[in-house]
Amino acid sequence: MPDHDVRLQQLTAWLDEQLEKLFQDNAWGDVPTGSLTAASSDASFRRYFRWEGAGHSFVIMDAPPPQENCRPFVAIDHLLATASVNVPVIHGQDLERGFLLLGDLGRQTYLDIIDQDNADPLFTDAIDALLAFQRLPMAAPLPSYDDALLRREVELFPEWYVGRELGLTFSDAQKASWQRVSQLLIDSALAQPKVVVHRDYMPRNLMHSTPNPGVLDFQDAVYGPVTYDITCLFKDAFLSWPQARVEGWLRSYWDKARAAGIPVQATFEEFQRASDLMGVQRHLKVIGIFARICHRDGKPRYLTDVPRFFAYIDEVIGRRPELAELGELIAALKAEARS
């Protein structure tokens, strides 16, 4: 029997015990006959199931050690809940085995339902939730988005995309160019005011829920640049919006953030430049991650989203002369790969 089937048996037995206790504690009566179905999986080793029975619905996270660790999810879930962010209630946990029994925030992500007509109200709710956790005091023991982490992320691009996907190696001149561009992006990120950063605050990780949105996939949260999450929200892997509309949403966020006492940059122009450079750092990282998921984990479908991230980078380079060197480097790599 495959290992994952053994794991599913273990999870099912654990779930039965948890449901028994949960129904007893809440005086809901006997546990009804329910169905367990696959809810979703993601780019990590985690997978999710949904249990439903007699009007009750729960989500079960299966996060197999040693590849995954549930502890950060649990800690940050509690932290965000203190800011009244709608995160899953944790009804049961086995941290050693990597099982969590969670409240169900619904079936529809923002990605499932967002369109040109409803984007404004949905993003208004998402901005308000973001501001709620950005107001949190930096008192919890979260790691920092420091020089080492930013550099490790950006280096995924030459290692996995340039090296493995394109099969190329930087020349000495390209290496020097890359170092200059990387330093510019890292310096910009480190110069920004710090807040709690979700790190993947995008429509796929926001549930259409009451209150709206439900927030998921926050286990990698850190203290880091104030522009990170808001930039991520509008420039994700699956949706692209017209730049004029993105600028309107960014300005709305900046106005609200200032009113809420969030330490954003003093002028919108400074804020937008910081957002642009933060976005480019993230886009390069994501391109590297998608190449790694393909070549290391055997999931090539993520590479189909790489052109969207290059388009985001191109758009910013067009506005930011200081990134012209990056544009030249990318153009040279693409030409080399084609030849």
C-alpha positions in Angstrom: 0.0 0.0 0.0 1.4 3.5 -0.9 2.7 5.5 2.1 0.1 8.3 1.5 -2.7 5.7 1.8 -1.4 4.6 5.2 -1.2 8.3 6.2 -4.8 8.8 5.1 -5.9 5.8 7.3 -4.1 7.4 10.2 -5.7 10.8 9.5 -9.2 9.2 9.3 -8.8 7.4 12.6 -7.5 10.6 14.2 -10.4 12.6 12.7 -13.0 10.2 14.1 -11.6 10.8 17.6 -11.5 14.5 17.2 -15.1 14.7 15.9 -16.3 12.6 18.8 -14.7 15.0 21.2 -15.9 18.1 19.4 -19.5 17.0 19.1 -19.5 16.0 22.8 -17.9 19.3 24.0 -20.5 21.3 22.0 -23.4 19.1 23.0 -24.2 18.5 19.3 -25.3 14.9 20.0 -23.8 11.9 18.2 -21.4 12.3 15.3 -23.4 11.9 12.2 -22.3 9.8 9.2 -20.2 12.2 7.2 -18.2 12.2 4.0 -14.5 13.0 3.6 -13.5 14.5 0.3 -10.4 16.1 -1.1 -10.6 19.8 -0.7 -7.4 21.1 -2.3 -3.7 20.6 -2.5 -1.0 23.2 -3.1 2.6 23.6 -4.3 3.9 22.2 -1.0 3.5 18.7 0.5 0.3 19.8 2.3 -3.1 18.6 1.3 -6.6 19.3 2.5 -9.8 17.4 3.0 -13.4 18.5 3.8 -15.6 16.5 6.2 -19.4 17.2 5.9 -22.2 15.7 7.8 -25.7 16.8 9.1 -25.0 20.5 8.4 -21.5 20.5 9.9 -18.4 21.1 7.8 -14.7 21.1 8.7 -11.4 21.2 6.8 -8.6 18.8 7.7 -5.0 19.8 7.0 -2.6 17.0 6.3 1.0 18.4 6.6 3.4 15.4 6.7 6.5 15.8 8.8 9.4 16.3 8.2 8.5 18.2 5.0 5.9 20.4 6.7 5.5 21.8 10.2 2.1 22.8 11.5 3.4 24.9 14.4 3.8 28.2 12.6 0.3 27.8 11.1 -1.2 27.4 14.6 0.8 30.2 16.2 0.0 32.7 13.4 -3.6 31.6 13.2 -3.9 32.6 16.9 -2.0 35.9 16.3 -4.2 37.0 13.4 -7.3 36.1 15.3 -6.3 38.6 18.0 -6.6 41.3 15.2 -10.1 40.0 14.4 -8.9 38.7 11.0 -11.2 35.8 9.8 -8.8 32.8 10.0 -9.9 29.2 10.6 -10.8 28.1 14.1 -8.5 25.3 15.1 -10.8 22.6 16.6 -8.1 19.9 17.0 -4.4 19.4 16.4 -1.7 16.7 16.4 1.5 18.7 15.7 3.7 15.6 15.9 1.9 13.9 13.0 0.9 17.1 11.2 -2.9 16.9 11.4 -5.2 19.9 12.0 -9.0 20.0 12.3 -10.1 23.5 11.1 -13.3 25.5 10.8 -14.5 25.7 7.2 -14.3 29.2 5.7 -16.3 28.2 2.6 -15.7 26.8 -0.8 -15.1 29.9 -2.9 -11.8 31.7 -3.1 -11.5 35.2 -4.4 -9.9 33.6 -7.4 -13.0 31.6 -8.1 -15.4 34.6 -8.2 -13.5 37.8 -8.8 -14.1 39.8 -12.0 -14.0 43.3 -13.3 -17.4 44.1 -11.8 -16.9 42.8 -8.2 -13.2 43.5 -7.8 -13.6 46.9 -6.1 -15.7 45.6 -3.1 -13.7 42.4 -2.8 -10.4 44.2 -2.7 -11.8 46.8 -0.3 -12.5 44.0 2.2 -9.1 42.5 1.5 -7.4 45.8 2.2 -9.3 46.3 5.4 -8.2 42.8 6.6 -4.6 43.5 5.6 -4.7 46.8 7.6 -6.1 44.9 10.6 -3.1 42.6 10.9 -0.6 45.3 9.8 -1.7 47.2 12.9 -0.6 44.3 15.2 2.4 45.2 17.5 5.5 43.4 16.5 5.6 41.4 19.7 5.2 37.8 18.5 8.3 35.7 17.9 8.2 35.9 14.0 11.3 35.8 11.9 12.3 39.0 10.0 12.6 39.5 6.3 16.3 40.2 6.6 19.1 40.5 4.1 19.8 36.8 4.1 16.1 35.8 3.4 15.7 38.4 0.7 18.9 37.3 -1.0 18.1 33.6 -0.7 14.8 34.2 -2.4 16.1 36.3 -5.2 18.9 33.8 -5.9 16.2 31.2 -6.8 16.0 33.0 -10.1 19.6 32.3 -11.4 19.7 28.9 -9.7 16.4 27.4 -10.9 15.1 29.4 -13.8 18.3 30.5 -15.5 20.3 27.3 -14.5 17.7 24.6 -14.6 14.9 25.8 -16.9 17.0 27.7 -19.4 20.2 25.6 -19.0 22.3 28.7 -18.9 25.1 30.1 -16.6 25.7 33.7 -16.0 28.8 35.2 -17.7 31.1 37.3 -15.4 29.5 40.5 -16.8 25.9 39.1 -16.3 26.9 38.0 -12.7 28.0 41.5 -11.9 24.9 43.0 -13.5 22.7 40.5 -11.4 24.5 41.5 -8.2 23.9 45.2 -8.8 20.2 44.6 -9.5 19.8 42.3 -6.6 21.4 44.7 -4.2 19.1 47.5 -5.4 16.0 45.4 -4.8 17.2 44.2 -1.4 18.3 47.6 -0.2 14.9 49.0 -1.2 13.1 46.2 0.8 15.3 46.7 3.8 14.8 50.4 3.9 11.0 50.1 4.2 9.1 50.3 7.5 8.2 46.8 8.9 4.9 45.2 9.7 3.5 41.7 9.9 3.7 40.3 6.4 1.6 37.3 5.2 3.9 36.7 2.2 1.3 35.2 -0.1 -1.6 37.6 0.3 -3.4 36.9 -3.0 -6.9 36.0 -4.3 -6.2 32.2 -4.2 -5.6 32.5 -0.4 -8.6 34.6 0.4 -12.0 33.0 0.9 -15.3 34.7 0.1 -16.6 34.4 3.6 -18.5 36.1 6.4 -16.8 38.2 7.6 -15.0 38.7 4.4 -12.4 37.6 3.5 -11.4 34.4 5.2 -7.5 34.4 5.2 -5.5 31.2 4.6 -1.9 30.1 3.9 -0.3 32.5 6.4 2.2 30.0 8.0 5.2 31.7 6.5 4.4 35.2 8.0 7.4 37.4 8.9 8.1 41.0 9.9 9.0 42.7 6.7 8.4 45.5 4.2 5.1 47.4 4.5 4.5 47.2 0.7 4.9 43.4 0.3 1.4 42.1 0.9 -0.5 44.9 -0.9 1.8 44.5 -4.0 1.2 40.7 -3.9 -2.6 41.2 -3.8 -2.8 42.8 -7.2 0.1 41.0 -9.0 -0.4 37.3 -8.4 0.1 34.2 -10.5 -3.4 33.9 -11.9 -4.9 37.4 -12.5 -3.6 40.5 -14.1 -5.3 43.9 -13.8 -4.8 47.1 -15.8 -2.1 49.3 -14.3 -4.4 52.3 -13.9 -6.8 50.2 -11.8 -3.9 48.8 -9.7 -2.7 52.3 -9.1 -6.2 53.3 -7.8 -6.3 50.4 -5.4 -2.7 51.1 -4.2 -3.7 54.7 -3.6 -6.8 53.7 -1.7 -4.6 51.3 0.5 -2.0 54.1 1.1 -4.7 56.6 2.1 -6.3 54.1 4.5 -2.9 52.9 5.9 -1.9 56.5 6.7 -5.2 57.1 8.5 -4.8 53.9 10.4 -1.3 54.7 11.6 0.4 52.1 9.5 4.0 53.2 8.8 3.8 53.7 5.0 6.1 55.9 3.0 5.4 59.7 3.4 4.3 60.3 -0.2 2.4 58.1 -2.6 5.3 58.4 -5.1 7.7 57.0 -2.6 5.3 54.3 -1.7 4.7 53.3 -5.3 8.4 53.1 -6.1 8.9 50.9 -3.0 5.9 48.7 -4.2 7.3 48.4 -7.7 10.8 47.3 -6.5 9.3 45.0 -3.9 7.2 43.4 -6.6 10.1 42.8 -8.9 12.0 41.0 -6.0 9.0 38.8 -5.5 8.4 38.2 -9.2 12.0 37.0 -9.7 11.6 34.7 -6.6 8.3 33.3 -7.9 9.8 32.6 -11.3 12.6 30.7 -9.6 10.2 28.8 -7.3 8.0 27.7 -10.2 11.1 26.4 -12.0 12.1 24.6 -8.9 8.6 23.1 -8.5 8.9 21.8 -12.0 12.4 20.4 -12.0 12.6 19.2 -8.4 9.0 18.3 -7.6 7.8 17.2 -11.0 5.0 19.7 -11.3 5.5 21.5 -14.6 2.2 23.2 -14.8 3.4 26.1 -12.7 5.8 27.2 -15.5 2.8 28.2 -17.6 2.4 31.2 -15.2 6.0 32.4 -15.6 5.2 34.8 -18.6 2.7 36.7 -16.4 5.5 37.5 -14.0 7.9 38.6 -16.7 5.1 40.9 -17.9 4.8 42.4 -14.4 8.6 42.9 -14.4 8.6 44.5 -17.9 5.8 46.9 -16.9 7.8 48.1 -13.9 11.1 48.4 -15.9 9.2 50.7 -18.3 8.5 53.0 -15.4 11.7 52.7 -13.4 14.9 53.6 -15.3 17.0 52.3 -12.4 15.9 48.8 -13.5 17.0 49.1 -17.1 20.0 46.8 -16.4 17.6 44.1 -15.3 15.6 44.5 -18.6 18.8 44.1 -20.6 19.9 41.0 -18.6 16.5 39.3 -19.1 16.5 40.1 -22.8 20.0 38.7 -23.2 19.1 35.5 -21.3 16.0 35.0 -23.5 17.9 35.5 -26.7 20.6 33.1 -25.5 18.1 30.5 -24.6 16.5 30.7 -28.1 19.8 30.5 -30.0 
